[in-house]
């Protein structure tokens, strides 16, 4: 049960059902360049879903300043700061 001060944030597009999908779609060129050679049968998005911790670690270590944060995360952070 949520209290009246609580909010739930999610992407407005239901097809973007996980953080990894949103992160990939908002940063496709960057993710494709980074992970294209590390997988053989999976798409880059599927690789990121199957290797969440490793993908996140590499993205943060190598490209943190270039990442586009999904809108719903930005909205949640703005709400927290209010």
N, C-alpha and C positions, 0 to 999 in steps of 0.2 A: 504494500500500500504506500503510495506516494503522498507526501504532505503537500499542502497548497503552495509551498515555496519550491517544490521540485519541478524539474523539467527533464524531458528525455529528448536527446538530439539524435537524429539519423539523417541520412541523405534523403533528399526529396524524390530521388529516382529509385524505386523499389528494386530495379535490376542491379543496383549498386549495393548489394546486400552485406558486404563485409568491408572492413577498413582496408584490407589489401586490394580489393577490387577498386575501391575509390582511389587509393594511392596510385595504383597502376594507371588507371584511366586519366588521372590528373597529371601524370608524369610519364606518359607512355614512351616518348622519345628517350628520356633519360634511362628508364628501366630497360627498354629494349637494348640500348647500347651497352648497359652494364651486364645484363643477364643473358643476352642472346647466345653467347658461346658456352654457357654453363649447362645448357640443357640439350637433350637430343630428341626427345619425343614430346615433351610438354611445351605448350605455348609459354611465353614469358609470364603471363598472368597466372597460369596454372602452376608454374614453377614457384612463383611467389607465394601462392596459396599452400603449396606442399612444403615449403621451406620458409615459413614465416619468420622465425627468429634470425636465420642466416640472411635472408633478404633484407630485413629491417636493419640489421647490424651493418651490412655492406652499404646500404643507402645512406645511413646516418654517418658512417665513417668517411665515405668518399664524396657524398653530395648533399650534406645537410643544408648548406646555404642555398642550394638550387631547387630544393623540393617545394612543390606547391602542396600546401596542407589542404585536405578536403574541406569544403565549405562548412559542413556540419561541425567539424572540430573547431574551426575558427569561430563559429557562432557560439559554441559551448564555452570557449575560452573568454569571449567577450561577455557572456552572461555571468561567468564566475567573477570577472573583474568588476561588475556593477555593484 
